[in-house]
Amino acid sequence: MVAEADLLLPAATDCVAKNVYFIDAFNTAWMKQQGINVVCIFDRRHFSRFDELTLADL
């Protein structure tokens, strides 16, 4: 059994479609599931490819 297995397919799809690291896509899928749409992160290059996220300044 894999924790959060339902997030693997959307993460893999976004990983390829948006050309981002798998862990970034997985974290974004988890955030969507949790209703989180604002993120403070240093890796703005990859996370900026997700239109549904708002990137907050640090």
HTML snippet that shows the backbone in 3Dmol.js (N, CA, C, O; Angstrom):
<script src="https://3Dmol.org/build/3Dmol-min.js"></script>
<div id="view" style="width:600px;height:400px;position:relative"></div>
<script>
const pdb = `
ATOM      1  N   MET A   1       0.843  -1.173   0.000  1.00  0.00           N
ATOM      2  CA  MET A   1       0.000   0.000   0.000  1.00  0.00           C
ATOM      3  C   MET A   1       0.896   1.247   0.000  1.00  0.00           C
ATOM      4  O   MET A   1       1.900   1.302   0.710  1.00  0.00           O
ATOM      5  N   VAL A   2       0.525   2.222  -0.789  1.00  0.00           N
ATOM      6  CA  VAL A   2       1.283   3.462  -0.914  1.00  0.00           C
ATOM      7  C   VAL A   2       0.444   4.603  -0.347  1.00  0.00           C
ATOM      8  O   VAL A   2      -0.714   4.780  -0.722  1.00  0.00           O
ATOM      9  N   ALA A   3       1.039   5.373   0.560  1.00  0.00           N
ATOM     10  CA  ALA A   3       0.346   6.545   1.096  1.00  0.00           C
ATOM     11  C   ALA A   3       0.109   7.549  -0.016  1.00  0.00           C
ATOM     12  O   ALA A   3       0.992   7.809  -0.833  1.00  0.00           O
ATOM     13  N   GLU A   4      -1.085   8.107  -0.041  1.00  0.00           N
ATOM     14  CA  GLU A   4      -1.448   9.122  -1.044  1.00  0.00           C
ATOM     15  C   GLU A   4      -1.335   8.590  -2.469  1.00  0.00           C
ATOM     16  O   GLU A   4      -0.944   9.328  -3.373  1.00  0.00           O
ATOM     17  N   ALA A   5      -1.670   7.326  -2.678  1.00  0.00           N
ATOM     18  CA  ALA A   5      -1.557   6.701  -3.997  1.00  0.00           C
ATOM     19  C   ALA A   5      -2.412   7.415  -5.043  1.00  0.00           C
ATOM     20  O   ALA A   5      -2.074   7.416  -6.227  1.00  0.00           O
ATOM     21  N   ASP A   6      -3.509   8.016  -4.614  1.00  0.00           N
ATOM     22  CA  ASP A   6      -4.389   8.718  -5.550  1.00  0.00           C
ATOM     23  C   ASP A   6      -3.736   9.956  -6.147  1.00  0.00           C
ATOM     24  O   ASP A   6      -4.248  10.511  -7.120  1.00  0.00           O
ATOM     25  N   LEU A   7      -2.623  10.397  -5.589  1.00  0.00           N
ATOM     26  CA  LEU A   7      -1.937  11.575  -6.108  1.00  0.00           C
ATOM     27  C   LEU A   7      -0.834  11.232  -7.114  1.00  0.00           C
ATOM     28  O   LEU A   7      -0.297  12.122  -7.774  1.00  0.00           O
ATOM     29  N   LEU A   8      -0.499   9.950  -7.230  1.00  0.00           N
ATOM     30  CA  LEU A   8       0.615   9.560  -8.094  1.00  0.00           C
ATOM     31  C   LEU A   8       0.342   9.838  -9.571  1.00  0.00           C
ATOM     32  O   LEU A   8       1.209  10.367 -10.266  1.00  0.00           O
ATOM     33  N   LEU A   9      -0.841   9.493 -10.055  1.00  0.00           N
ATOM     34  CA  LEU A   9      -1.155   9.710 -11.472  1.00  0.00           C
ATOM     35  C   LEU A   9      -1.213  11.197 -11.823  1.00  0.00           C
ATOM     36  O   LEU A   9      -0.586  11.607 -12.800  1.00  0.00           O
ATOM     37  N   PRO A  10      -1.953  12.034 -11.051  1.00  0.00           N
ATOM     38  CA  PRO A  10      -1.929  13.466 -11.382  1.00  0.00           C
ATOM     39  C   PRO A  10      -0.522  14.069 -11.297  1.00  0.00           C
ATOM     40  O   PRO A  10      -0.162  14.932 -12.097  1.00  0.00           O
ATOM     41  N   ALA A  11       0.259  13.612 -10.333  1.00  0.00           N
ATOM     42  CA  ALA A  11       1.620  14.134 -10.197  1.00  0.00           C
ATOM     43  C   ALA A  11       2.477  13.720 -11.387  1.00  0.00           C
ATOM     44  O   ALA A  11       3.228  14.537 -11.922  1.00  0.00           O
ATOM     45  N   ALA A  12       2.375  12.478 -11.801  1.00  0.00           N
ATOM     46  CA  ALA A  12       3.156  12.009 -12.956  1.00  0.00           C
ATOM     47  C   ALA A  12       2.743  12.751 -14.222  1.00  0.00           C
ATOM     48  O   ALA A  12       3.586  13.107 -15.045  1.00  0.00           O
ATOM     49  N   THR A  13       1.448  12.981 -14.370  1.00  0.00           N
ATOM     50  CA  THR A  13       0.939  13.700 -15.542  1.00  0.00           C
ATOM     51  C   THR A  13       1.472  15.133 -15.566  1.00  0.00           C
ATOM     52  O   THR A  13       1.946  15.604 -16.600  1.00  0.00           O
ATOM     53  N   ASP A  14       1.394  15.823 -14.428  1.00  0.00           N
ATOM     54  CA  ASP A  14       1.905  17.199 -14.355  1.00  0.00           C
ATOM     55  C   ASP A  14       3.415  17.247 -14.510  1.00  0.00           C
ATOM     56  O   ASP A  14       3.955  18.193 -15.085  1.00  0.00           O
ATOM     57  N   CYS A  15       4.091  16.243 -14.006  1.00  0.00           N
ATOM     58  CA  CYS A  15       5.545  16.174 -14.115  1.00  0.00           C
ATOM     59  C   CYS A  15       5.970  16.250 -15.579  1.00  0.00           C
ATOM     60  O   CYS A  15       6.900  16.976 -15.930  1.00  0.00           O
ATOM     61  N   VAL A  16       5.289  15.503 -16.412  1.00  0.00           N
ATOM     62  CA  VAL A  16       5.612  15.467 -17.843  1.00  0.00           C
ATOM     63  C   VAL A  16       5.066  16.703 -18.558  1.00  0.00           C
ATOM     64  O   VAL A  16       5.781  17.344 -19.328  1.00  0.00           O
ATOM     65  N   ALA A  17       3.804  17.033 -18.304  1.00  0.00           N
ATOM     66  CA  ALA A  17       3.149  18.123 -19.027  1.00  0.00           C
ATOM     67  C   ALA A  17       3.768  19.488 -18.726  1.00  0.00           C
ATOM     68  O   ALA A  17       3.877  20.334 -19.614  1.00  0.00           O
ATOM     69  N   LYS A  18       4.170  19.700 -17.482  1.00  0.00           N
ATOM     70  CA  LYS A  18       4.690  21.003 -17.080  1.00  0.00           C
ATOM     71  C   LYS A  18       6.210  21.034 -16.978  1.00  0.00           C
ATOM     72  O   LYS A  18       6.792  22.072 -16.664  1.00  0.00           O
ATOM     73  N   ASN A  19       6.856  19.897 -17.244  1.00  0.00           N
ATOM     74  CA  ASN A  19       8.311  19.781 -17.217  1.00  0.00           C
ATOM     75  C   ASN A  19       8.877  20.259 -15.870  1.00  0.00           C
ATOM     76  O   ASN A  19       9.732  21.142 -15.806  1.00  0.00           O
ATOM     77  N   VAL A  20       8.363  19.635 -14.796  1.00  0.00           N
ATOM     78  CA  VAL A  20       8.824  19.945 -13.442  1.00  0.00           C
ATOM     79  C   VAL A  20       9.288  18.657 -12.773  1.00  0.00           C
ATOM     80  O   VAL A  20       9.015  17.561 -13.261  1.00  0.00           O
ATOM     81  N   TYR A  21       9.991  18.798 -11.654  1.00  0.00           N
ATOM     82  CA  TYR A  21      10.392  17.627 -10.883  1.00  0.00           C
ATOM     83  C   TYR A  21       9.153  16.908 -10.359  1.00  0.00           C
ATOM     84  O   TYR A  21       8.134  17.536 -10.069  1.00  0.00           O
ATOM     85  N   PHE A  22       9.252  15.580 -10.241  1.00  0.00           N
ATOM     86  CA  PHE A  22       8.108  14.813  -9.755  1.00  0.00           C
ATOM     87  C   PHE A  22       7.692  15.270  -8.357  1.00  0.00           C
ATOM     88  O   PHE A  22       6.497  15.386  -8.085  1.00  0.00           O
ATOM     89  N   ILE A  23       8.638  15.529  -7.475  1.00  0.00           N
ATOM     90  CA  ILE A  23       8.284  15.924  -6.107  1.00  0.00           C
ATOM     91  C   ILE A  23       7.541  17.259  -6.094  1.00  0.00           C
ATOM     92  O   ILE A  23       6.662  17.459  -5.255  1.00  0.00           O
ATOM     93  N   ASP A  24       7.873  18.172  -7.001  1.00  0.00           N
ATOM     94  CA  ASP A  24       7.138  19.439  -7.092  1.00  0.00           C
ATOM     95  C   ASP A  24       5.706  19.184  -7.551  1.00  0.00           C
ATOM     96  O   ASP A  24       4.764  19.773  -7.021  1.00  0.00           O
ATOM     97  N   ALA A  25       5.548  18.310  -8.531  1.00  0.00           N
ATOM     98  CA  ALA A  25       4.210  17.971  -9.023  1.00  0.00           C
ATOM     99  C   ALA A  25       3.410  17.246  -7.948  1.00  0.00           C
ATOM    100  O   ALA A  25       2.215  17.498  -7.789  1.00  0.00           O
ATOM    101  N   PHE A  26       4.058  16.351  -7.211  1.00  0.00           N
ATOM    102  CA  PHE A  26       3.370  15.624  -6.145  1.00  0.00           C
ATOM    103  C   PHE A  26       2.946  16.579  -5.033  1.00  0.00           C
ATOM    104  O   PHE A  26       1.819  16.499  -4.542  1.00  0.00           O
ATOM    105  N   ASN A  27       3.839  17.476  -4.635  1.00  0.00           N
ATOM    106  CA  ASN A  27       3.493  18.445  -3.595  1.00  0.00           C
ATOM    107  C   ASN A  27       2.346  19.344  -4.034  1.00  0.00           C
ATOM    108  O   ASN A  27       1.476  19.677  -3.228  1.00  0.00           O
ATOM    109  N   THR A  28       2.336  19.734  -5.286  1.00  0.00           N
ATOM    110  CA  THR A  28       1.247  20.565  -5.802  1.00  0.00           C
ATOM    111  C   THR A  28      -0.065  19.783  -5.810  1.00  0.00           C
ATOM    112  O   THR A  28      -1.106  20.333  -5.451  1.00  0.00           O
ATOM    113  N   ALA A  29      -0.035  18.522  -6.209  1.00  0.00           N
ATOM    114  CA  ALA A  29      -1.243  17.689  -6.178  1.00  0.00           C
ATOM    115  C   ALA A  29      -1.757  17.561  -4.749  1.00  0.00           C
ATOM    116  O   ALA A  29      -2.966  17.611  -4.521  1.00  0.00           O
ATOM    117  N   TRP A  30      -0.856  17.397  -3.787  1.00  0.00           N
ATOM    118  CA  TRP A  30      -1.259  17.297  -2.385  1.00  0.00           C
ATOM    119  C   TRP A  30      -1.876  18.612  -1.906  1.00  0.00           C
ATOM    120  O   TRP A  30      -2.881  18.616  -1.195  1.00  0.00           O
ATOM    121  N   MET A  31      -1.256  19.735  -2.307  1.00  0.00           N
ATOM    122  CA  MET A  31      -1.787  21.038  -1.907  1.00  0.00           C
ATOM    123  C   MET A  31      -3.185  21.252  -2.479  1.00  0.00           C
ATOM    124  O   MET A  31      -4.065  21.764  -1.787  1.00  0.00           O
ATOM    125  N   LYS A  32      -3.396  20.865  -3.735  1.00  0.00           N
ATOM    126  CA  LYS A  32      -4.734  20.978  -4.340  1.00  0.00           C
ATOM    127  C   LYS A  32      -5.737  20.167  -3.538  1.00  0.00           C
ATOM    128  O   LYS A  32      -6.842  20.634  -3.261  1.00  0.00           O
ATOM    129  N   GLN A  33      -5.353  18.952  -3.164  1.00  0.00           N
ATOM    130  CA  GLN A  33      -6.235  18.066  -2.394  1.00  0.00           C
ATOM    131  C   GLN A  33      -6.590  18.694  -1.046  1.00  0.00           C
ATOM    132  O   GLN A  33      -7.706  18.521  -0.556  1.00  0.00           O
ATOM    133  N   GLN A  34      -5.662  19.411  -0.455  1.00  0.00           N
ATOM    134  CA  GLN A  34      -5.866  20.026   0.856  1.00  0.00           C
ATOM    135  C   GLN A  34      -6.507  21.412   0.774  1.00  0.00           C
ATOM    136  O   GLN A  34      -6.823  22.011   1.802  1.00  0.00           O
ATOM    137  N   GLY A  35      -6.699  21.917  -0.432  1.00  0.00           N
ATOM    138  CA  GLY A  35      -7.286  23.242  -0.614  1.00  0.00           C
ATOM    139  C   GLY A  35      -6.297  24.381  -0.409  1.00  0.00           C
ATOM    140  O   GLY A  35      -6.694  25.514  -0.137  1.00  0.00           O
ATOM    141  N   ILE A  36      -5.023  24.081  -0.538  1.00  0.00           N
ATOM    142  CA  ILE A  36      -3.970  25.095  -0.375  1.00  0.00           C
ATOM    143  C   ILE A  36      -3.619  25.639  -1.758  1.00  0.00           C
ATOM    144  O   ILE A  36      -3.295  24.874  -2.666  1.00  0.00           O
ATOM    145  N   ASN A  37      -3.686  26.973  -1.916  1.00  0.00           N
ATOM    146  CA  ASN A  37      -3.358  27.530  -3.226  1.00  0.00           C
ATOM    147  C   ASN A  37      -2.342  28.675  -3.166  1.00  0.00           C
ATOM    148  O   ASN A  37      -2.047  29.297  -4.186  1.00  0.00           O
ATOM    149  N   VAL A  38      -1.810  28.953  -1.973  1.00  0.00           N
ATOM    150  CA  VAL A  38      -0.758  29.963  -1.818  1.00  0.00           C
ATOM    151  C   VAL A  38       0.466  29.257  -1.261  1.00  0.00           C
ATOM    152  O   VAL A  38       0.368  28.483  -0.308  1.00  0.00           O
ATOM    153  N   VAL A  39       1.620  29.529  -1.861  1.00  0.00           N
ATOM    154  CA  VAL A  39       2.844  28.860  -1.435  1.00  0.00           C
ATOM    155  C   VAL A  39       3.993  29.856  -1.358  1.00  0.00           C
ATOM    156  O   VAL A  39       4.156  30.709  -2.231  1.00  0.00           O
ATOM    157  N   CYS A  40       4.787  29.731  -0.296  1.00  0.00           N
ATOM    158  CA  CYS A  40       6.044  30.473  -0.165  1.00  0.00           C
ATOM    159  C   CYS A  40       7.157  29.481  -0.435  1.00  0.00           C
ATOM    160  O   CYS A  40       7.334  28.526   0.322  1.00  0.00           O
ATOM    161  N   ILE A  41       7.900  29.692  -1.490  1.00  0.00           N
ATOM    162  CA  ILE A  41       8.898  28.702  -1.900  1.00  0.00           C
ATOM    163  C   ILE A  41      10.042  29.405  -2.619  1.00  0.00           C
ATOM    164  O   ILE A  41       9.840  30.426  -3.277  1.00  0.00           O
ATOM    165  N   PHE A  42      11.232  28.854  -2.489  1.00  0.00           N
ATOM    166  CA  PHE A  42      12.378  29.396  -3.215  1.00  0.00           C
ATOM    167  C   PHE A  42      12.379  28.945  -4.669  1.00  0.00           C
ATOM    168  O   PHE A  42      12.904  29.651  -5.530  1.00  0.00           O
ATOM    169  N   ASP A  43      11.802  27.784  -4.959  1.00  0.00           N
ATOM    170  CA  ASP A  43      11.802  27.207  -6.316  1.00  0.00           C
ATOM    171  C   ASP A  43      10.663  27.802  -7.148  1.00  0.00           C
ATOM    172  O   ASP A  43       9.743  27.088  -7.547  1.00  0.00           O
ATOM    173  N   ARG A  44      10.725  29.070  -7.399  1.00  0.00           N
ATOM    174  CA  ARG A  44       9.656  29.754  -8.133  1.00  0.00           C
ATOM    175  C   ARG A  44       9.577  29.292  -9.589  1.00  0.00           C
ATOM    176  O   ARG A  44       8.509  29.319 -10.200  1.00  0.00           O
ATOM    177  N   ARG A  45      10.710  28.871 -10.135  1.00  0.00           N
ATOM    178  CA  ARG A  45      10.745  28.479 -11.553  1.00  0.00           C
ATOM    179  C   ARG A  45       9.765  27.342 -11.821  1.00  0.00           C
ATOM    180  O   ARG A  45       8.993  27.424 -12.776  1.00  0.00           O
ATOM    181  N   HIS A  46       9.769  26.305 -11.027  1.00  0.00           N
ATOM    182  CA  HIS A  46       8.884  25.173 -11.267  1.00  0.00           C
ATOM    183  C   HIS A  46       7.465  25.443 -10.779  1.00  0.00           C
ATOM    184  O   HIS A  46       6.497  25.136 -11.476  1.00  0.00           O
ATOM    185  N   PHE A  47       7.340  26.014  -9.593  1.00  0.00           N
ATOM    186  CA  PHE A  47       6.000  26.216  -9.053  1.00  0.00           C
ATOM    187  C   PHE A  47       5.226  27.280  -9.827  1.00  0.00           C
ATOM    188  O   PHE A  47       3.996  27.292  -9.780  1.00  0.00           O
ATOM    189  N   SER A  48       5.910  28.167 -10.534  1.00  0.00           N
ATOM    190  CA  SER A  48       5.207  29.177 -11.336  1.00  0.00           C
ATOM    191  C   SER A  48       4.509  28.555 -12.546  1.00  0.00           C
ATOM    192  O   SER A  48       3.696  29.219 -13.189  1.00  0.00           O
ATOM    193  N   ARG A  49       4.803  27.319 -12.863  1.00  0.00           N
ATOM    194  CA  ARG A  49       4.168  26.636 -13.995  1.00  0.00           C
ATOM    195  C   ARG A  49       2.782  26.095 -13.649  1.00  0.00           C
ATOM    196  O   ARG A  49       2.076  25.583 -14.518  1.00  0.00           O
ATOM    197  N   PHE A  50       2.400  26.210 -12.391  1.00  0.00           N
ATOM    198  CA  PHE A  50       1.074  25.764 -11.943  1.00  0.00           C
ATOM    199  C   PHE A  50       0.189  27.004 -11.796  1.00  0.00           C
ATOM    200  O   PHE A  50       0.315  27.759 -10.833  1.00  0.00           O
ATOM    201  N   ASP A  51      -0.699  27.198 -12.758  1.00  0.00           N
ATOM    202  CA  ASP A  51      -1.539  28.390 -12.779  1.00  0.00           C
ATOM    203  C   ASP A  51      -2.434  28.513 -11.552  1.00  0.00           C
ATOM    204  O   ASP A  51      -2.801  29.621 -11.161  1.00  0.00           O
ATOM    205  N   GLU A  52      -2.786  27.382 -10.942  1.00  0.00           N
ATOM    206  CA  GLU A  52      -3.707  27.391  -9.821  1.00  0.00           C
ATOM    207  C   GLU A  52      -3.043  27.826  -8.501  1.00  0.00           C
ATOM    208  O   GLU A  52      -3.727  27.997  -7.492  1.00  0.00           O
ATOM    209  N   LEU A  53      -1.718  28.004  -8.509  1.00  0.00           N
ATOM    210  CA  LEU A  53      -0.998  28.416  -7.312  1.00  0.00           C
ATOM    211  C   LEU A  53      -0.681  29.901  -7.354  1.00  0.00           C
ATOM    212  O   LEU A  53      -0.410  30.468  -8.412  1.00  0.00           O
ATOM    213  N   THR A  54      -0.720  30.515  -6.187  1.00  0.00           N
ATOM    214  CA  THR A  54      -0.264  31.884  -6.011  1.00  0.00           C
ATOM    215  C   THR A  54       1.053  31.807  -5.265  1.00  0.00           C
ATOM    216  O   THR A  54       1.122  31.216  -4.188  1.00  0.00           O
ATOM    217  N   LEU A  55       2.089  32.391  -5.822  1.00  0.00           N
ATOM    218  CA  LEU A  55       3.401  32.377  -5.188  1.00  0.00           C
ATOM    219  C   LEU A  55       3.554  33.634  -4.351  1.00  0.00           C
ATOM    220  O   LEU A  55       3.527  34.747  -4.877  1.00  0.00           O
ATOM    221  N   ALA A  56       3.714  33.457  -3.054  1.00  0.00           N
ATOM    222  CA  ALA A  56       3.889  34.586  -2.141  1.00  0.00           C
ATOM    223  C   ALA A  56       5.370  34.906  -2.026  1.00  0.00           C
ATOM    224  O   ALA A  56       6.226  34.026  -2.118  1.00  0.00           O
ATOM    225  N   ASP A  57       5.647  36.178  -1.824  1.00  0.00           N
ATOM    226  CA  ASP A  57       7.044  36.594  -1.640  1.00  0.00           C
ATOM    227  C   ASP A  57       7.503  36.209  -0.238  1.00  0.00           C
ATOM    228  O   ASP A  57       6.730  36.250   0.719  1.00  0.00           O
ATOM    229  N   LEU A  58       8.772  35.836  -0.139  1.00  0.00           N
ATOM    230  CA  LEU A  58       9.338  35.495   1.163  1.00  0.00           C
ATOM    231  C   LEU A  58       9.785  36.736   1.895  1.00  0.00           C
ATOM    232  O   LEU A  58      10.290  36.644   3.014  1.00  0.00           O
TER     233      LEU A  58
END
`;
const viewer = $3Dmol.createViewer("view");
viewer.addModel(pdb, "pdb");
viewer.setStyle({}, {cartoon: {color: "spectrum"}});
viewer.zoomTo();
viewer.render();
</script>
